[in-house]
Amino acid sequence: MFNLIAIRIVPVLLGVTALGFVLMVSFGPDRALELAGRNPTAEEVEQLRRQLYDDRPIVVQYVYYLKDLFTLNLGRSDSTGEPVTSMLARTVPNSLALLLPGFVLGHLLALLLASVAALHRNRWPDRLINGCAVLGMSISFVVVMMSFQVLFASRYGFGWFPARGWSMDSFGQWLSHVAVPTLVILFVATGYNVRFYRAVLVEELEREHVRTCRMLGYARWRLLAVAVLPNAALPIITRLMYSIPSLLVGGSLLLESYFGIPGVGKITFDAITNGDQPVLKAVLGISSVLMAITMVLTDRLYRAIDPRLTA
């Protein structure tokens, strides 16, 4: 079992980290030149490059990077001098508190709307839900953020919530700061999830055992719970699990940088603009590990739902 999982995970970890590392080293700023200060001599730059191991072949640099990653020796930020592990320990809880409500509510709402649409296929509820889903998919994430900020958090709209910033000192403060980002996630992500879940449920509704349940007089929602959702569990879990890395990398970056939330996305955005390679390398490694963990958990969930599946 462990060997089979390792065969699947190791290539993903090596492939993602190697690609990101090569791109950062090849197209990123020269760290030695950036850290050497103003008007450095060639000898000073070369000495600093040797200290950073940047004079080694890229394969050797990558091996050192993997060693540092798996020993959690992530170094210090080039911009602030703060240990990268401290930065992650400070920002990861904020990102989780920001993203979890929208992620959970978004998938639950999408599954509910998709169920209604599938059970009323080609009728007005289905057309209404599909139309709203397409509308949500067609609007840019940035436009939605700006619009919702003006509507819910400014004096030109309702002004119910703070426009920017972050606080978890109390439940009420956390709720007020997370409300608008959560609404943004719901508006943008629900449309894509509704369309996917509806397609899965419609396909299951056409199967022979479902038609047999209909002939036996099953009510719609009982039919959905007994004959459809259990058989649609695998693609639903796949969609759910593989949404986690993309949400943390994409959604966190945009939301936190726009709303000024001190999470992983914000420090990643700052690292990109400042060329802070230690932070970028750490975020790349965490994203790769997260993807690997997602693969393992998805595999285990598959086997728990359907024991006939082999690892």
C-alpha positions as CSV (number, residue, x, y, z in Angstrom):
1,M,0.0,0.0,0.0
2,F,2.7,2.5,1.0
3,N,4.8,1.7,-2.0
4,L,1.9,2.2,-4.4
5,I,1.0,5.6,-2.8
6,A,4.6,6.6,-2.9
7,I,4.8,5.8,-6.6
8,R,1.9,8.2,-7.2
9,I,3.0,11.0,-4.8
10,V,6.8,11.2,-5.3
11,P,6.6,12.1,-9.1
12,V,4.1,14.8,-8.3
13,L,6.2,16.3,-5.5
14,L,9.4,16.2,-7.6
15,G,7.7,17.5,-10.8
16,V,5.9,20.4,-9.2
17,T,8.8,21.5,-7.0
18,A,11.3,21.1,-9.8
19,L,9.3,23.1,-12.3
20,G,8.7,25.9,-9.9
21,F,12.3,25.9,-8.7
22,V,13.7,26.1,-12.2
23,L,11.4,29.0,-13.1
24,M,12.3,30.9,-10.0
25,V,16.0,30.4,-10.4
26,S,16.0,31.0,-14.2
27,F,13.7,34.0,-14.3
28,G,13.8,35.4,-10.8
29,P,16.0,38.2,-9.6
30,D,19.7,37.5,-8.7
31,R,19.5,37.1,-5.0
32,A,23.2,37.8,-4.5
33,L,22.9,41.1,-6.4
34,E,19.8,42.0,-4.5
35,L,21.2,41.3,-1.1
36,A,24.6,42.8,-1.7
37,G,23.3,46.4,-1.4
38,R,24.3,49.4,-3.4
39,N,27.4,49.5,-5.5
40,P,28.8,46.1,-4.5
41,T,32.1,44.9,-6.0
42,A,32.2,41.8,-8.2
43,E,34.1,40.0,-5.5
44,E,31.4,40.8,-2.9
45,V,28.6,39.6,-5.1
46,E,30.5,36.4,-6.0
47,Q,31.2,35.7,-2.3
48,L,27.6,36.1,-1.4
49,R,26.6,33.9,-4.3
50,R,28.8,31.1,-2.9
51,Q,27.2,31.5,0.6
52,L,23.8,31.1,-1.0
53,Y,24.9,28.1,-3.1
54,D,23.8,30.0,-6.2
55,D,27.2,29.2,-7.9
56,R,26.4,25.5,-7.9
57,P,24.7,23.7,-10.8
58,I,20.9,24.0,-10.8
59,V,20.5,20.3,-10.0
60,V,22.7,20.6,-6.9
61,Q,20.7,23.7,-5.9
62,Y,17.5,21.8,-6.3
63,V,18.8,19.0,-4.1
64,Y,19.7,21.5,-1.4
65,Y,16.2,23.0,-1.7
66,L,14.6,19.6,-1.2
67,K,16.8,18.9,1.8
68,D,15.9,22.3,3.4
69,L,12.2,21.7,2.6
70,F,11.9,18.3,4.2
71,T,13.9,19.4,7.3
72,L,11.8,22.6,7.5
73,N,14.9,24.7,7.2
74,L,13.2,27.4,5.2
75,G,15.5,30.2,5.9
76,R,14.6,33.9,6.3
77,S,12.7,36.3,4.2
78,D,14.9,38.5,2.0
79,S,12.6,41.4,2.5
80,T,11.9,41.4,6.3
81,G,14.5,39.0,7.7
82,E,11.8,37.1,9.6
83,P,12.1,33.3,9.6
84,V,9.9,31.9,7.0
85,T,8.6,29.2,9.4
86,S,7.4,32.0,11.7
87,M,5.7,33.8,8.8
88,L,3.8,30.6,7.9
89,A,2.9,29.9,11.5
90,R,1.4,33.4,11.8
91,T,-0.4,33.5,8.4
92,V,-1.7,29.9,7.8
93,P,-4.4,30.2,10.6
94,N,-5.6,33.4,9.0
95,S,-5.9,31.9,5.6
96,L,-7.8,28.9,7.0
97,A,-10.2,31.1,8.9
98,L,-10.8,33.1,5.8
99,L,-11.3,30.4,3.2
100,L,-13.1,27.5,5.1
101,P,-16.5,29.2,5.5
102,G,-16.7,30.0,1.8
103,F,-15.4,26.6,0.8
104,V,-17.8,24.6,2.9
105,L,-20.9,26.7,2.3
106,G,-20.0,27.0,-1.4
107,H,-20.0,23.3,-2.0
108,L,-23.0,22.6,0.1
109,L,-25.0,25.3,-1.7
110,A,-23.8,24.1,-5.1
111,L,-24.8,20.5,-4.3
112,L,-28.2,21.6,-3.2
113,L,-28.8,23.8,-6.2
114,A,-27.5,21.1,-8.5
115,S,-29.8,18.6,-7.0
116,V,-32.8,20.9,-7.5
117,A,-31.8,21.5,-11.1
118,A,-31.2,17.8,-11.9
119,L,-34.5,16.8,-10.4
120,H,-36.3,19.4,-12.4
121,R,-34.3,18.9,-15.6
122,N,-35.3,21.2,-18.5
123,R,-37.9,23.0,-16.5
124,W,-37.9,26.5,-15.1
125,P,-36.0,25.7,-11.8
126,D,-33.3,24.1,-13.9
127,R,-33.1,26.9,-16.4
128,L,-33.1,29.5,-13.6
129,I,-30.3,27.8,-11.7
130,N,-28.2,27.2,-14.8
131,G,-28.7,30.8,-15.9
132,C,-27.5,32.1,-12.5
133,A,-24.5,29.7,-12.6
134,V,-23.4,30.9,-16.0
135,L,-23.8,34.5,-14.9
136,G,-21.5,33.9,-11.9
137,M,-19.0,32.1,-14.1
138,S,-18.9,34.9,-16.6
139,I,-17.9,37.7,-14.2
140,S,-14.3,38.3,-13.3
141,F,-13.1,37.5,-9.8
142,V,-11.6,41.0,-9.4
143,V,-14.8,42.6,-10.6
144,V,-16.8,40.6,-8.0
145,M,-14.4,41.6,-5.2
146,M,-14.6,45.3,-6.1
147,S,-18.4,45.3,-6.5
148,F,-19.1,43.4,-3.3
149,Q,-16.7,45.7,-1.4
150,V,-18.5,48.7,-2.6
151,L,-22.0,47.2,-2.1
152,F,-21.5,45.7,1.4
153,A,-18.6,47.6,2.9
154,S,-18.6,51.2,1.8
155,R,-20.8,54.3,2.4
156,Y,-22.0,54.1,-1.2
157,G,-23.6,50.7,-0.4
158,F,-24.9,49.2,2.8
159,G,-21.7,49.7,4.8
160,W,-22.4,46.6,6.9
161,F,-18.8,45.2,7.1
162,P,-15.2,46.6,7.2
163,A,-13.8,47.3,3.8
164,R,-10.3,46.0,4.6
165,G,-8.3,44.5,7.4
166,W,-8.5,41.4,9.6
167,S,-9.2,40.5,13.2
168,M,-9.9,37.3,15.1
169,D,-10.0,38.8,18.6
170,S,-13.6,37.8,18.9
171,F,-16.2,35.8,17.0
172,G,-18.1,38.9,16.0
173,Q,-15.0,40.6,14.6
174,W,-14.0,37.5,12.7
175,L,-17.5,37.2,11.2
176,S,-17.5,40.9,10.2
177,H,-14.2,40.6,8.4
178,V,-14.8,37.2,6.7
179,A,-18.3,38.1,5.5
180,V,-17.5,39.9,2.2
181,P,-14.7,37.5,1.1
182,T,-17.0,34.6,1.8
183,L,-19.7,36.1,-0.3
184,V,-17.2,36.6,-3.1
185,I,-16.1,33.0,-2.9
186,L,-19.8,31.9,-3.0
187,F,-20.6,34.0,-6.0
188,V,-17.6,33.0,-8.1
189,A,-17.1,29.4,-7.2
190,T,-20.7,28.2,-6.8
191,G,-21.5,28.6,-10.6
192,Y,-18.7,26.2,-11.6
193,N,-19.5,23.7,-8.9
194,V,-23.3,23.8,-9.7
195,R,-22.6,23.0,-13.4
196,F,-20.3,20.1,-12.5
197,Y,-22.5,18.6,-9.8
198,R,-25.6,18.9,-12.0
199,A,-23.9,17.1,-14.9
200,V,-22.9,14.3,-12.5
201,L,-26.4,14.0,-11.0
202,V,-28.1,14.1,-14.3
203,E,-25.9,11.2,-15.6
204,E,-26.8,9.2,-12.5
205,L,-30.5,9.9,-12.9
206,E,-30.5,8.3,-16.3
207,R,-29.2,4.9,-15.0
208,E,-31.3,1.8,-15.0
209,H,-31.5,1.3,-11.2
210,V,-32.8,4.9,-10.8
211,R,-35.6,4.2,-13.3
212,T,-36.4,1.1,-11.3
213,C,-36.7,3.2,-8.1
214,R,-39.0,5.6,-10.0
215,M,-41.2,2.7,-11.0
216,L,-41.4,1.6,-7.4
217,G,-42.7,5.1,-6.4
218,Y,-39.7,6.7,-4.7
219,A,-40.2,10.4,-4.0
220,R,-37.8,12.8,-5.7
221,W,-35.6,13.5,-2.7
222,R,-35.7,9.9,-1.4
223,L,-34.6,8.9,-4.9
224,L,-31.8,11.4,-4.8
225,A,-30.6,10.3,-1.3
226,V,-30.9,6.5,-1.9
227,A,-30.1,5.9,-5.5
228,V,-28.2,8.9,-6.9
229,L,-25.9,10.5,-4.4
230,P,-24.2,7.3,-3.2
231,N,-23.3,6.4,-6.8
232,A,-22.2,10.0,-7.5
233,A,-20.0,10.1,-4.5
234,L,-16.7,9.5,-6.3
235,P,-16.8,12.4,-8.7
236,I,-18.2,14.7,-6.0
237,I,-15.4,13.8,-3.7
238,T,-12.9,14.3,-6.5
239,R,-14.2,17.8,-7.2
240,L,-14.3,18.6,-3.5
241,M,-10.8,17.4,-2.7
242,Y,-9.0,18.9,-5.7
243,S,-10.7,22.3,-5.1
244,I,-8.6,22.7,-1.9
245,P,-5.2,23.3,-3.4
246,S,-6.5,25.6,-6.1
247,L,-8.5,27.6,-3.6
248,L,-5.5,28.1,-1.3
249,V,-3.2,29.1,-4.1
250,G,-5.6,31.2,-6.3
251,G,-8.4,32.4,-4.1
252,S,-6.2,33.2,-1.1
253,L,-3.7,35.2,-3.2
254,L,-6.4,37.4,-4.7
255,L,-8.6,37.8,-1.6
256,E,-5.9,38.5,0.9
257,S,-3.9,40.9,-1.3
258,Y,-7.1,42.9,-2.2
259,F,-8.7,43.0,1.3
260,G,-5.4,43.4,3.1
261,I,-5.7,40.1,5.1
262,P,-2.4,38.9,6.6
263,G,-2.5,35.3,5.3
264,V,-0.4,33.1,3.2
265,G,-1.8,34.6,0.0
266,K,-0.7,38.1,1.1
267,I,2.9,37.1,1.9
268,T,3.0,35.2,-1.4
269,F,1.8,38.3,-3.3
270,D,4.4,40.5,-1.5
271,A,7.1,37.8,-2.2
272,I,6.3,37.9,-5.9
273,T,6.5,41.7,-6.1
274,N,9.7,41.8,-4.1
275,G,11.4,38.7,-5.6
276,D,11.6,37.1,-2.1
277,Q,12.7,33.7,-3.1
278,P,12.8,32.0,0.3
279,V,9.1,32.7,0.9
280,L,8.2,31.7,-2.7
281,K,10.2,28.4,-2.4
282,A,8.5,27.6,0.9
283,V,5.0,28.3,-0.5
284,L,5.8,26.2,-3.5
285,G,6.9,23.3,-1.3
286,I,3.8,23.6,0.9
287,S,1.5,23.7,-2.2
288,S,3.2,20.5,-3.5
289,V,2.9,18.7,-0.2
290,L,-0.7,19.8,0.0
291,M,-1.4,18.4,-3.4
292,A,0.2,15.1,-2.4
293,I,-1.8,14.9,0.8
294,T,-4.9,15.6,-1.3
295,M,-4.1,12.6,-3.5
296,V,-3.6,10.3,-0.5
297,L,-6.8,11.4,1.2
298,T,-8.8,11.1,-2.0
299,D,-7.4,7.6,-2.6
300,R,-8.4,6.6,0.9
301,L,-11.9,8.1,0.6
302,Y,-12.4,6.2,-2.7
303,R,-11.6,2.9,-0.9
304,A,-13.8,3.7,2.0
305,I,-16.8,4.5,-0.3
306,D,-16.2,1.6,-2.6
307,P,-14.0,-1.3,-1.2
308,R,-13.9,-2.9,-4.6
309,L,-11.5,-0.2,-5.8
310,T,-7.8,-1.2,-5.5
311,A,-5.1,1.3,-4.4
